[in-house]
Amino acid sequence: MATSLPSESVQQQPQATAEEIFARVSAREQKLSRLLVFYISGGLLFMLLPGTFLGVWNLISISGRRAAESISPSWIQAHGHAQVLEPVS
């Protein structure tokens, strides 16, 4: 058995016009758009800097020792992860 709301409580709520609804939705979408831009920019910046730093560090280490085998595999893997995940974020 469904209960119904009293008709007076429904009538007390003012109806929003199309312009008011559009203004609210537009403001919300602009805020979400700015948040998305900030999120993507932050992710790219965060992934670009560590990946580039580790890559340069690996190249300097390789050139200093003149052997790629002397570099720790974990450093090479970390650089690879940062470079691969850079476009994803």
JOTA-V50713 format. One record per residue. SS is DSSP state (H for helix, E for strand, L for the rest). Layout:
SS  SS
This chain:
L  L  L  L  L  L  H  H  H  H  H  H  L  L  L  L  L  H  H  H  H  H  H  H  H  H  H  H  H  H  H  H  H  H  H  H  H  H  H  H  H  H  H  H  H  H  H  H  H  H  H  H  H  H  H  H  H  H  H  H  H  H  H  H  H  L  L  H  H  H  L  L  H  H  H  H  H  H  H  H  H  H  H  H  H  H  L  L  L
